[in-house]
Amino acid sequence: MAGPEYKRRDFRNFFRSVGYAVEGFRAAVQHEPSFREDLIFVLCLTPVAVMLPVKAVSTAVMLGSLFVIIIAELLNSAIEWTIDDISLEKRLFAKRAKDMGSAAVFLAYINCAVVWGVIIYSNWHRIQTLEFLTWPPQFLQ
C-alpha cells in the first residue's frame, strides 16, 4: 500500500488558494444574510476601533475580536451548507451540528462585547474627553 500523495506547493497553488478564498467570501456575501449582517457590523465598528484613543495593541485586539465574528460565521455557514447538501430531512445530529455552529457565532459576539467593554472601560478617562475627535489631530499640529 502506497503512502499518501503529497501535493506540490508552489506559487500557482498559492494563487489558486487565494482565488478559492475570494470565491468563498463572495458566496457568503451573496447567499448568507447572516454573514452580510455580521460584515456590516464589523465594517461599522472597525473605524471606531481605529479612532478610539487606546494603545495600538488594544486596537489590534478589538479588531481581532471583530474578525473572530466573521470567521465564526463563515464556519457556521459552511457547516449549514454541508449538512443541507447531504440531506434536508430533519436529523438530530444535523441539528446539533448547526446549533453548535450558531453557538460559536454567539460566543464570538460575547467575546467581542467583553473585549470592547474591558478596553473602553480601562480607557474611559481618555475617551470621555472626546479630544480624539477634534480637528486637526494633535499629531498634525
C-alpha positions, 0 to 999 in steps of 0.5 A, a space after each residue: 500500500 502506497 503512502 499518501 500523495 503529497 501535493 506540490 506547493 508552489 506559487 500557482 497553488 498559492 494563487 489558486 488558494 487565494 482565488 478559492 478564498 475570494 470565491 468563498 467570501 463572495 458566496 457568503 456575501 451573496 447567499 448568507 444574510 447572516 454573514 452580510 449582517 455580521 460584515 456590516 457590523 464589523 465594517 461599522 465598528 472597525 473605524 471606531 476601533 481605529 479612532 478610539 484613543 487606546 494603545 495600538 495593541 488594544 486596537 489590534 485586539 478589538 479588531 481581532 475580536 471583530 474578525 473572530 465574528 466573521 470567521 465564526 460565521 463563515 464556519 457556521 455557514 459552511 457547516 449549514 451548507 454541508 449538512 443541507 447538501 447531504 440531506 434536508 430531512 430533519 436529523 438530530 445530529 444535523 441539528 446539533 451540528 448547526 446549533 453548535 455552529 450558531 453557538 460559536 457565532 454567539 460566543 464570538 459576539 460575547 467575546 467581542 462585547 467583553 473585549 470592547 467593554 474591558 478596553 473602553 472601560 480601562 480607557 474611559 478617562 481618555 475617551 470621555 474627553 472626546 479630544 480624539 475627535 477634534 480637528 486637526 489631530 494633535 499629531 498634525 499640529 
